[in-house]
Amino acid sequence: MNTGEIRKRTANYIRENKMADRGDGVLLAVSGGADSVCLLFLLHELRDELGIRLAAFHLNHGLRGAEADGDEAYVRELCASLSVPFESAHEDVEAFAKREGLSEEEAGRTLRYRHLEETARHFSCEKIATAHHRDDNAETVLMNLFRGSGLKGLGGIPPVRGKLIRPLLCLSRGEIEAWLREKGIAWREDATNSGDLYMRNRIRNGLMPWIRTEINGRAAEHILNTAALAAEADSYLREQALGLLDGDNGIAVSVFDNQPDIIRRYLVREMIGRAAGSRKDISERHVRAVMDLSGPGNGAEADLPYGLRAVRGYERLSVAKAEAPKAGFSVPPCKMRTFPWENGLEIPKKQYTKWFDYGKINSEPVFRSRKEGDYFCLPGGKRKSLRRYFIDEKIPEKERDGVLLLADGDHIIWIVGHRISEYYKVTADTQTVIEITVYEGEDYG
């Protein structure tokens, strides 16, 4: 085992992936296991060469009693021996998992990264380093494959994601343990790693050894080669999608519909991710729901996680926060008067002053916004739903609640600014006319 080669390879990997600039503070996540102990000692050796300063953090999950306390004490001792600033935290992961409805594995990860962010600020560290290695990466690719991930998930663990860096992704678990033994550095073994409670453990302890023995001894290497191609493809397709989106997190439907399915998927995922600020919990089902929207008159909207709504109008497809329901409807200034009908009177042609046959109105006419079941009558007495009228007139969905209606129950007397129901028109048989004038009518259609 050439420890100098491991050191050189790691230093080159850090530089190639631009993980840290000279002068950066790097906070190390150190559990006490072989991987994180290697991270601690290896970056301690490289700190002057890379021009970085180090600090370390340990989370005691409160799951393994005295064993967990021993891990914390060991990490504290190691950091003291290297003069690396150290901080630890205690959490009841089991209680947090139950409270938040998470698995213990997910709960531990959530709390760990939360504390890492806080501790990085405390130590003024620009970067946070975790000890994920090459075998972790191969396991992650398989987990994502089995879960039905897209290209992004099949790309595996990225070397850099924001301030998070993974300097050991260029090393295997075997190389890490061999390096530690050669250096005479001990580590702590977590008993839960040998169990089969978590999916990752079942892949690590059962599936991967079987694959290496029965299929190909270099399986992990081949998995990661394929993952690298998937990551490149994902990056390229995302760039193509980004170039098509507009500044309002939307796209013209004429452009969207002419893209191949793979680009449309990326467009939808990007729109959802932008609006939500996260891509977590966005599944293929949500993407397909947006892609299947056919527009006004059929499927024009789709509800999504994070309180989002996708809306496909006549011209644009967009994703944004769903608007809160209206608390009420503001009635505009208006005037009503009734008078006897006389043949020869000229019916006004003004857009916001209308005459109606008062005798045909069954209840007190009210101004309101739309509701389910609204309709009006066409010449000849045929009914037409208000919903179909809005669609045919290409009134955008987001504007329909703002269209002022004069209603007699479900029967719409007047779609203000647009048209009136044929049923209420004044005829030779009309006895009493009701004249209604709406002021500031320009705001209602």
CORFEN-V808364 format. One record per backbone hydrogen bond with DSSP energy under -1.0 kcal/mol. CO is the residue of the C=O (numbers start at 1). NH is the residue of the N-H. If there is no record, write none. Layout:
co:CO nh:NH
co:CO nh:NH
//
This chain:
co:2 nh:6
co:3 nh:7
co:4 nh:8
co:5 nh:9
co:6 nh:10
co:7 nh:11
co:8 nh:12
co:9 nh:13
co:10 nh:14
co:11 nh:15
co:12 nh:16
co:13 nh:17
co:14 nh:19
co:15 nh:18
co:21 nh:24
co:24 nh:53
co:25 nh:127
co:26 nh:55
co:27 nh:129
co:28 nh:57
co:32 nh:188
co:33 nh:37
co:34 nh:38
co:35 nh:39
co:36 nh:40
co:37 nh:41
co:38 nh:42
co:39 nh:43
co:40 nh:44
co:41 nh:45
co:42 nh:46
co:46 nh:50
co:47 nh:51
co:47 nh:52
co:51 nh:23
co:53 nh:26
co:55 nh:28
co:56 nh:87
co:57 nh:30
co:58 nh:89
co:60 nh:91
co:61 nh:93
co:64 nh:67
co:65 nh:69
co:66 nh:70
co:67 nh:71
co:68 nh:72
co:69 nh:73
co:70 nh:74
co:71 nh:75
co:72 nh:76
co:73 nh:77
co:74 nh:78
co:75 nh:79
co:76 nh:80
co:77 nh:81
co:78 nh:82
co:79 nh:84
co:85 nh:56
co:87 nh:58
co:89 nh:60
co:91 nh:93
co:92 nh:96
co:93 nh:97
co:94 nh:98
co:95 nh:99
co:96 nh:100
co:97 nh:102
co:103 nh:107
co:104 nh:108
co:105 nh:109
co:106 nh:110
co:107 nh:111
co:108 nh:112
co:109 nh:113
co:110 nh:114
co:111 nh:115
co:112 nh:116
co:113 nh:117
co:114 nh:118
co:115 nh:119
co:116 nh:120
co:117 nh:121
co:118 nh:122
co:119 nh:123
co:120 nh:125
co:127 nh:27
co:128 nh:165
co:129 nh:29
co:133 nh:137
co:134 nh:138
co:135 nh:139
co:136 nh:140
co:137 nh:141
co:138 nh:142
co:139 nh:143
co:140 nh:144
co:141 nh:145
co:142 nh:146
co:143 nh:147
co:144 nh:149
co:145 nh:148
co:150 nh:154
co:151 nh:155
co:153 nh:156
co:159 nh:166
co:161 nh:164
co:163 nh:128
co:164 nh:161
co:165 nh:130
co:166 nh:169
co:168 nh:171
co:171 nh:134
co:172 nh:176
co:173 nh:177
co:174 nh:178
co:175 nh:179
co:176 nh:180
co:177 nh:181
co:178 nh:182
co:179 nh:183
co:180 nh:185
co:190 nh:193
co:191 nh:194
co:198 nh:202
co:199 nh:203
co:200 nh:204
co:201 nh:205
co:202 nh:206
co:202 nh:207
co:203 nh:208
co:206 nh:210
co:207 nh:211
co:208 nh:212
co:209 nh:213
co:210 nh:214
co:211 nh:215
co:211 nh:216
co:216 nh:219
co:218 nh:222
co:219 nh:223
co:220 nh:224
co:221 nh:225
co:222 nh:226
co:223 nh:227
co:224 nh:228
co:225 nh:229
co:226 nh:230
co:227 nh:231
co:228 nh:232
co:229 nh:233
co:230 nh:234
co:231 nh:235
co:232 nh:236
co:233 nh:237
co:234 nh:238
co:235 nh:239
co:236 nh:240
co:237 nh:241
co:238 nh:242
co:239 nh:243
co:241 nh:244
co:246 nh:249
co:249 nh:319
co:250 nh:246
co:251 nh:317
co:252 nh:256
co:253 nh:257
co:256 nh:259
co:260 nh:264
co:261 nh:265
co:262 nh:266
co:263 nh:267
co:264 nh:268
co:265 nh:269
co:266 nh:270
co:267 nh:271
co:268 nh:272
co:269 nh:273
co:270 nh:274
co:271 nh:275
co:272 nh:276
co:273 nh:277
co:279 nh:282
co:283 nh:287
co:284 nh:288
co:285 nh:289
co:286 nh:290
co:287 nh:291
co:288 nh:292
co:290 nh:293
co:295 nh:298
co:299 nh:295
co:300 nh:312
co:302 nh:310
co:307 nh:322
co:308 nh:304
co:309 nh:320
co:310 nh:302
co:311 nh:318
co:315 nh:253
co:316 nh:313
co:317 nh:251
co:318 nh:311
co:320 nh:309
co:333 nh:439
co:335 nh:437
co:337 nh:435
co:339 nh:433
co:342 nh:345
co:352 nh:438
co:354 nh:436
co:356 nh:434
co:357 nh:360
co:358 nh:361
co:366 nh:407
co:368 nh:405
co:371 nh:374
co:374 nh:386
co:375 nh:412
co:376 nh:384
co:377 nh:422
co:378 nh:381
co:382 nh:378
co:384 nh:376
co:385 nh:389
co:386 nh:390
co:387 nh:391
co:388 nh:392
co:389 nh:393
co:390 nh:395
co:391 nh:394
co:396 nh:399
co:397 nh:400
co:400 nh:403
co:404 nh:416
co:405 nh:368
co:406 nh:413
co:406 nh:414
co:407 nh:366
co:408 nh:411
co:410 nh:375
co:411 nh:408
co:413 nh:421
co:414 nh:406
co:414 nh:416
co:415 nh:418
co:415 nh:419
co:419 nh:415
co:421 nh:424
co:422 nh:425
co:424 nh:357
co:427 nh:430
co:431 nh:341
co:432 nh:358
co:433 nh:339
co:434 nh:356
co:435 nh:337
co:436 nh:354
co:437 nh:335
co:440 nh:443
co:441 nh:444
//
